[in-house]
Amino acid sequence: MPQHKQSLKTDVLVAGGGCAGLAAALAAARKGCDVILVERAPFAGGIVTAVGLPYLDGLVDPDSGAIVTRGIPVEILSRMGGCAPDAQRATDISPRLREEHSPAAVLIPSTEQFKRVADAMLTECGPRLRILYTGTVCDATVREGRIARVSVAAKTGLYPIEARSYIDATGDADLAWLAECAVEKSTPLMPMTLHFRIGNVHPHPSMKAQMQTVCEQAARSGELKAFYGPHFECHYAPDEIDVHAIRINGDASDAFDLSRAEIEGRRDSWLMFERWKKDVPGFEDAYFVTSGPFIGVRETRRLQGRYRLHEDDILGHTVFDDAVATGTWYMDVHPNSATPGDFQDYKPYWPGPYQIPYRSLLPIEVNNLLVAGRCHSATRQAAASSRVTATAMSMGQAAGHAAALAQSRRQDVGDLHGETVGNALAENGAGIYIPERRPAGTR
Ligand SMILES: Cc1cc2nc3c(=O)[nH]c(=O)nc-3n(C[C@H](O)[C@H](O)[C@H](O)COP(=O)(O)OP(=O)(O)OC[C@H]3O[C@@H](n4cnc5c(N)ncnc54)[C@H](O)[C@@H]3O)c2cc1C
């Protein structure tokens, strides 16, 4: 029988190896589960490696300076030489990775190195963690309220895979949607952004303003539909700029619309590059280094799960008895129109550390599925905060631990109490951030 016709069996299947999925696969395998990680790119890391985004946000609370996402996010940063393994505070992070303009933003030293660190961490788990890069989860069979198996499209055909627990870390809630769980999509969806790098640039103090003027002219003439900033940083060399400026509206959970967005993102990045080269001093000898490789997707489907994290929970710091992760980033909603000079058209408000409950990872309809990362169950405003990288990793780590607990107890993840998951995370140096002094009356 051809290999791909045989059903593969495992304890835990993780769909998507981005921020949440990488952490989920590591957490479950380290607790002794057999895991298959399916990632459609040829590497893990998601937004960091597939889009080239060099930020680990949600790690540091800007007010207290405390690191609020313990466990795998800190471990990854430490494996990249960014901090000690037991880092507790922003001051424990290498100063070269701290941004002067934003005390909460932490830089990832190199998105290429991230690929290698992710490979190393995953392969260190040994044969119990099977990695299937370039595979896409594309179908699910549900029986009696449980996923019975999923189909994975890979080079060798369609693989049926059966697991006790499934973790949807696709960012787009692909698996929850395929399993016919309730999901929602807001109107409008936040725009997508293609990141790109330009080399042999000679930055000078007025360059950013001149780049912005060029973009504004292109927007006025209708050549650019939208853009932001433009912002750039010299992450890799003093003469190489990493640009975030592209704003493409669309629905990335629609394969054809996503393809259109990829094409428009490349068109807009080349338009900017060629105009800057022509009109902005410092770009005379510049060349286009690289883009993407994938366009960055901020928002598509979100689970409508057993609890929907609400912006009032974030602003009011609701205490959940099933809290499993901590967020702290502001509600980072990108507008769909041009915002010259800035990311948003509003002033960010920093909420301080808030809790994310286990129930926001659980669908109502299916009992052996968890949904972690930017597609967990949250309102649009709340997800605009909980979607950031380090927070997504914490949710992934919680999901991986829950799947391991379910395996050892021969239960479904949907039957576990989140408090048990929270306690297991705490015993492993992860889970929610507990400030040194808490107000009276909270548990
Ligand atoms: C342009 C942009 C800029 C951002 N800027 C910041 C920032 O500065 N700081 C910050 O912290 N956050 C930022 N974010 C938000 C943050 O990066 C994401 O929300 C975060 O990556 C969410 O993690 P995730 O694991 O849910 O998704 P991802 O990291 O996107 O991972 C999802 C993974 O699933 C894979 N996948 C998808 N579908 C399938 C499938 N069917 N089968 C198999 N694999 C699949 C994808 O290839 C991907 O690797 C930004 C997002 C974007 C788009």
The ligand as an SDF file (V2000), in Angstrom:
LIG
                    3D

 53 58  0  0  0  0  0  0  0  0999 V2000
    2.4590   42.1050    9.2770 C   0  0  0  0  0  0  0  0  0  0  0  0
    2.3400   41.7200   10.7090 C   0  0  0  0  0  0  0  0  0  0  0  0
    3.0550   42.3990   11.6530 C   0  0  0  0  0  0  0  0  0  0  0  0
    2.9740   42.0100   12.9840 C   0  0  0  0  0  0  0  0  0  0  0  0
    3.7390   42.6770   13.8920 N   0  0  0  0  0  0  0  0  0  0  0  0
    3.8800   42.1490   15.1180 C   0  0  0  0  0  0  0  0  0  0  0  0
    4.8730   42.6560   15.9970 C   0  0  0  0  0  0  0  0  0  0  0  0
    5.5780   43.6130   15.6930 O   0  0  0  0  0  0  0  0  0  0  0  0
    5.0150   42.0210   17.1900 N   0  0  0  0  0  0  0  0  0  0  0  0
    4.2700   40.9170   17.5390 C   0  0  0  0  0  0  0  0  0  0  0  0
    4.5010   40.3320   18.5990 O   0  0  0  0  0  0  0  0  0  0  0  0
    3.2890   40.4650   16.7390 N   0  0  0  0  0  0  0  0  0  0  0  0
    3.0970   41.0350   15.5380 C   0  0  0  0  0  0  0  0  0  0  0  0
    2.1430   40.5350   14.6920 N   0  0  0  0  0  0  0  0  0  0  0  0
    1.1520   39.5540   15.1980 C   0  0  0  0  0  0  0  0  0  0  0  0
    1.7240   38.1710   15.3790 C   0  0  0  0  0  0  0  0  0  0  0  0
    2.8430   38.0210   14.6210 O   0  0  0  0  0  0  0  0  0  0  0  0
    0.7770   37.0360   15.0490 C   0  0  0  0  0  0  0  0  0  0  0  0
   -0.5160   37.2940   15.4070 O   0  0  0  0  0  0  0  0  0  0  0  0
    1.3210   35.7560   15.7000 C   0  0  0  0  0  0  0  0  0  0  0  0
    2.3050   35.2550   14.8470 O   0  0  0  0  0  0  0  0  0  0  0  0
    0.2610   34.7490   15.9790 C   0  0  0  0  0  0  0  0  0  0  0  0
    0.8570   33.4830   16.1750 O   0  0  0  0  0  0  0  0  0  0  0  0
    0.1290   32.2090   15.5960 P   0  0  0  0  0  0  0  0  0  0  0  0
    0.9540   31.0450   15.9820 O   0  0  0  0  0  0  0  0  0  0  0  0
   -1.2920   32.2460   15.9520 O   0  0  0  0  0  0  0  0  0  0  0  0
    0.1970   32.4120   14.0090 O   0  0  0  0  0  0  0  0  0  0  0  0
    1.4360   32.2880   13.0340 P   0  0  0  0  0  0  0  0  0  0  0  0
    2.6960   32.6830   13.7020 O   0  0  0  0  0  0  0  0  0  0  0  0
    1.0490   33.0180   11.7910 O   0  0  0  0  0  0  0  0  0  0  0  0
    1.5170   30.7270   12.7290 O   0  0  0  0  0  0  0  0  0  0  0  0
    0.5420   30.0220   11.9970 C   0  0  0  0  0  0  0  0  0  0  0  0
    1.2680   28.8960   11.2540 C   0  0  0  0  0  0  0  0  0  0  0  0
    0.3540   27.9690   10.7210 O   0  0  0  0  0  0  0  0  0  0  0  0
    0.7500   27.6070    9.4180 C   0  0  0  0  0  0  0  0  0  0  0  0
   -0.4670   27.1580    8.7320 N   0  0  0  0  0  0  0  0  0  0  0  0
   -1.5290   27.9100    8.3880 C   0  0  0  0  0  0  0  0  0  0  0  0
   -2.4970   27.1410    7.8740 N   0  0  0  0  0  0  0  0  0  0  0  0
   -2.0370   25.8670    7.9120 C   0  0  0  0  0  0  0  0  0  0  0  0
   -2.6030   24.6090    7.5530 C   0  0  0  0  0  0  0  0  0  0  0  0
   -3.8620   24.5160    7.0900 N   0  0  0  0  0  0  0  0  0  0  0  0
   -1.8510   23.4900    7.7100 N   0  0  0  0  0  0  0  0  0  0  0  0
   -0.5750   23.5790    8.1970 C   0  0  0  0  0  0  0  0  0  0  0  0
    0.0010   24.7420    8.5630 N   0  0  0  0  0  0  0  0  0  0  0  0
   -0.7360   25.8720    8.4420 C   0  0  0  0  0  0  0  0  0  0  0  0
    1.3710   28.8620    8.8640 C   0  0  0  0  0  0  0  0  0  0  0  0
    2.2650   28.5840    7.8000 O   0  0  0  0  0  0  0  0  0  0  0  0
    2.0910   29.4130   10.0920 C   0  0  0  0  0  0  0  0  0  0  0  0
    3.4070   28.9300   10.2120 O   0  0  0  0  0  0  0  0  0  0  0  0
    2.1540   40.9380   13.3670 C   0  0  0  0  0  0  0  0  0  0  0  0
    1.3970   40.2640   12.4050 C   0  0  0  0  0  0  0  0  0  0  0  0
    1.4890   40.6470   11.0880 C   0  0  0  0  0  0  0  0  0  0  0  0
    0.7170   39.8970   10.0720 C   0  0  0  0  0  0  0  0  0  0  0  0
  1  2  1  0
  2  3  1  0
  2 52  2  0
  3  4  2  0
  4  5  1  0
  4 50  1  0
  5  6  2  0
  6  7  1  0
  6 13  1  0
  7  8  2  0
  7  9  1  0
  9 10  1  0
 10 11  2  0
 10 12  1  0
 12 13  2  0
 13 14  1  0
 14 15  1  0
 14 50  1  0
 15 16  1  0
 16 17  1  0
 16 18  1  0
 18 19  1  0
 18 20  1  0
 20 21  1  0
 20 22  1  0
 22 23  1  0
 23 24  1  0
 24 25  2  0
 24 26  1  0
 24 27  1  0
 27 28  1  0
 28 29  2  0
 28 30  1  0
 28 31  1  0
 31 32  1  0
 32 33  1  0
 33 34  1  0
 33 48  1  0
 34 35  1  0
 35 36  1  0
 35 46  1  0
 36 37  1  0
 36 45  1  0
 37 38  2  0
 38 39  1  0
 39 40  1  0
 39 45  2  0
 40 41  1  0
 40 42  2  0
 42 43  1  0
 43 44  2  0
 44 45  1  0
 46 47  1  0
 46 48  1  0
 48 49  1  0
 50 51  2  0
 51 52  1  0
 52 53  1  0
M  END
$$$$
